[in-house]
Amino acid sequence: MSRLSPLIVASSVLLLSACATKDFVRETVAPVETRVDGLGTRVQAHDDGLKALDGRLQGSEARIQALQKDAAERALAAKNLPAPPGLLMSTVLTDDKIKFSSGRAQLTEQGAQELDQLVAKLKADNQPVFVEIQGHTDSTGSDATNQQLGLKRAEAVRLHLARAGLPLARMATISYGESAPLADNNTREGRSANRRVQLVVMR
């Protein structure tokens, strides 16, 4: 039996070692490369997500700036608006001053004088005002009748104020009929107090 040359044996060992090393490298490196590729994909997806989030944040900031600008413009516009109506006074012209008789809507001379004093005061103030004239009655008669009577009393006052110089456009009348009494309708004094006109002056 011939002996193998030491060189051949050495070469064979090296060849086998080289093959084993390549297989080891493939078995070891391939999974790592796969994991690296997967990690790279996830990193790319993460970067894309960050870019999308950044875009949404920029959009939100733009909307916030637009809302802040709109709010500032509204606040500036509100400063230029006239002040809302405010209550200046509320004058109750009861039966003691206006002297409405039961079931009647005519002003007496004394009632007219009271209204003239009010007009003089408003003219002296020299401020634009709005006057709501509220008509009231006692409980004598039906609801429908008292509703109409309250309106007639308010209209009588409005007509006198207009003749005294208050613009009709700055006055309005409303009737509460017997629905808002000041006193007990079961007494003569109470019914007298409830037959009234109330003027609410607003600016």
C-alpha positions as CSV (number, residue, x, y, z in Angstrom):
1,M,0.0,0.0,0.0
2,S,1.5,3.3,-1.1
3,R,1.7,6.0,1.4
4,L,0.0,9.3,0.6
5,S,2.2,12.2,0.2
6,P,2.3,14.4,3.2
7,L,1.7,17.4,0.9
8,I,-1.4,15.7,-0.5
9,V,-2.7,15.0,3.0
10,A,-2.0,18.6,4.1
11,S,-3.8,19.9,1.0
12,S,-6.7,17.7,1.6
13,V,-7.0,18.8,5.2
14,L,-6.8,22.4,4.2
15,L,-9.5,21.9,1.5
16,L,-11.8,20.2,4.0
17,S,-11.1,22.9,6.5
18,A,-11.9,25.6,3.9
19,C,-15.2,23.9,3.0
20,A,-16.1,23.6,6.7
21,T,-15.3,27.2,7.3
22,K,-17.5,28.3,4.3
23,D,-20.3,26.3,5.6
24,F,-19.9,27.7,9.1
25,V,-19.8,31.2,7.7
26,R,-22.9,30.6,5.7
27,E,-24.7,29.1,8.7
28,T,-23.6,31.8,11.0
29,V,-23.6,34.9,8.9
30,A,-26.8,34.3,6.8
31,P,-29.1,34.5,9.9
32,V,-27.3,37.6,11.0
33,E,-27.7,39.2,7.6
34,T,-31.4,38.3,7.6
35,R,-31.8,40.0,11.0
36,V,-29.8,43.0,9.9
37,D,-32.0,43.3,6.8
38,G,-35.1,43.0,9.0
39,L,-33.7,45.6,11.4
40,G,-33.0,47.9,8.4
41,T,-36.6,47.5,7.2
42,R,-37.9,48.4,10.7
43,V,-35.6,51.4,11.0
44,Q,-36.8,52.6,7.6
45,A,-40.4,52.1,8.6
46,H,-39.7,54.0,11.9
47,D,-38.1,56.9,9.9
48,D,-41.1,57.0,7.6
49,G,-43.4,57.1,10.7
50,L,-41.4,59.9,12.2
51,K,-41.6,61.9,8.9
52,A,-45.4,61.4,8.8
53,L,-45.7,62.4,12.5
54,D,-43.6,65.5,11.8
55,G,-45.9,66.4,8.9
56,R,-49.0,66.0,11.1
57,L,-47.4,68.1,13.8
58,Q,-46.6,70.8,11.3
59,G,-50.2,70.7,10.1
60,S,-51.4,71.0,13.7
61,E,-49.2,73.9,14.4
62,A,-50.5,75.6,11.3
63,R,-54.1,75.1,12.4
64,I,-53.3,76.3,15.9
65,Q,-51.7,79.5,14.5
66,A,-54.7,80.0,12.3
67,L,-57.1,79.6,15.3
68,Q,-55.0,82.0,17.3
69,K,-55.0,84.5,14.5
70,D,-58.8,84.2,14.2
71,A,-59.3,84.6,17.9
72,A,-57.1,87.7,17.9
73,E,-59.1,89.2,15.0
74,R,-62.3,88.4,16.8
75,A,-61.1,90.1,20.0
76,L,-60.0,93.1,18.0
77,A,-63.4,93.3,16.3
78,A,-65.2,93.0,19.6
79,K,-63.4,96.0,20.9
80,N,-64.9,98.1,18.1
81,L,-68.5,96.9,18.8
82,P,-70.9,99.1,20.7
83,A,-71.4,98.1,24.3
84,P,-74.3,95.7,24.9
85,P,-77.5,97.2,26.3
86,G,-77.2,97.9,30.0
87,L,-80.0,98.7,32.5
88,L,-79.9,102.4,33.3
89,M,-83.1,102.6,35.4
90,S,-86.4,101.0,36.0
91,T,-89.3,103.3,36.8
92,V,-92.6,101.9,38.1
93,L,-95.5,104.2,37.4
94,T,-98.2,102.9,39.7
95,D,-101.8,103.8,40.2
96,D,-100.7,106.5,42.7
97,K,-98.9,108.4,39.9
98,I,-100.5,107.5,36.6
99,K,-104.0,107.1,38.1
100,F,-105.3,104.4,35.8
101,S,-108.9,103.7,36.7
102,S,-110.0,100.1,36.8
103,G,-110.5,98.9,33.3
104,R,-109.2,102.2,31.8
105,A,-106.0,103.1,29.9
106,Q,-106.2,106.9,29.8
107,L,-103.4,108.9,31.3
108,T,-104.3,111.6,33.8
109,E,-102.7,115.0,34.0
110,Q,-100.6,113.9,36.9
111,G,-99.4,110.8,35.0
112,A,-98.5,113.0,32.0
113,Q,-96.4,115.2,34.3
114,E,-94.5,112.3,35.7
115,L,-93.7,111.1,32.2
116,D,-92.6,114.6,31.2
117,Q,-90.1,114.7,34.0
118,L,-88.7,111.3,32.9
119,V,-88.3,112.6,29.3
120,A,-86.5,115.8,30.6
121,K,-84.1,113.7,32.5
122,L,-83.3,111.5,29.5
123,K,-82.8,114.5,27.3
124,A,-80.5,116.1,29.9
125,D,-78.4,112.9,30.0
126,N,-78.1,113.2,26.2
127,Q,-77.4,109.5,25.7
128,P,-79.1,107.1,23.2
129,V,-81.4,104.9,25.2
130,F,-84.0,102.2,24.6
131,V,-87.2,102.1,26.6
132,E,-89.3,99.0,27.2
133,I,-92.8,99.9,28.4
134,Q,-94.5,97.2,30.3
135,G,-98.3,97.2,30.9
136,H,-99.8,95.5,34.0
137,T,-103.3,95.1,35.3
138,D,-105.1,93.8,38.4
139,S,-107.0,90.5,38.3
140,T,-110.4,92.0,37.6
141,G,-111.8,90.6,34.4
142,S,-110.7,87.8,32.1
143,D,-107.1,87.0,31.2
144,A,-107.6,88.0,27.5
145,T,-109.2,91.3,28.6
146,N,-106.4,92.1,31.0
147,Q,-103.8,91.3,28.3
148,Q,-105.4,93.8,26.0
149,L,-105.8,96.4,28.7
150,G,-102.1,96.1,29.8
151,L,-101.1,96.7,26.2
152,K,-103.4,99.7,25.9
153,R,-101.9,101.2,29.0
154,A,-98.3,100.7,27.7
155,E,-99.3,102.2,24.3
156,A,-100.8,105.2,26.0
157,V,-97.5,105.8,27.8
158,R,-95.5,105.3,24.6
159,L,-97.6,107.8,22.7
160,H,-97.1,110.4,25.3
161,L,-93.3,109.8,25.4
162,A,-93.2,110.1,21.6
163,R,-95.0,113.4,21.7
164,A,-92.6,114.6,24.3
165,G,-89.7,113.9,22.0
166,L,-88.5,110.2,22.4
167,P,-88.1,108.4,19.1
168,L,-90.7,105.7,18.5
169,A,-87.9,103.4,17.1
170,R,-86.3,103.5,20.6
171,M,-89.4,102.3,22.4
172,A,-91.3,99.0,22.6
173,T,-94.4,98.0,24.5
174,I,-95.3,94.7,26.1
175,S,-98.3,93.5,28.1
176,Y,-98.1,91.2,31.1
177,G,-101.8,91.6,31.9
178,E,-102.5,90.3,35.4
179,S,-99.6,87.7,35.3
180,A,-97.1,89.7,37.3
181,P,-98.8,91.4,40.3
182,L,-96.9,93.5,42.8
183,A,-99.4,93.1,45.6
184,D,-102.4,91.0,46.6
185,N,-105.3,91.3,44.2
186,N,-107.7,90.4,47.0
187,T,-107.4,93.9,48.5
188,R,-108.3,97.3,47.1
189,E,-104.8,98.6,47.8
190,G,-103.2,95.6,46.1
191,R,-105.3,95.9,43.0
192,S,-104.5,99.6,42.8
193,A,-100.7,98.8,43.0
194,N,-101.1,96.2,40.3
195,R,-102.6,98.6,37.8
196,R,-99.3,100.1,36.6
197,V,-96.9,100.7,33.8
198,Q,-93.2,99.9,34.3
199,L,-90.6,101.6,32.2
200,V,-87.2,99.9,31.8
201,V,-84.6,102.2,30.4
202,M,-81.5,100.6,28.8
203,R,-78.5,101.9,27.0
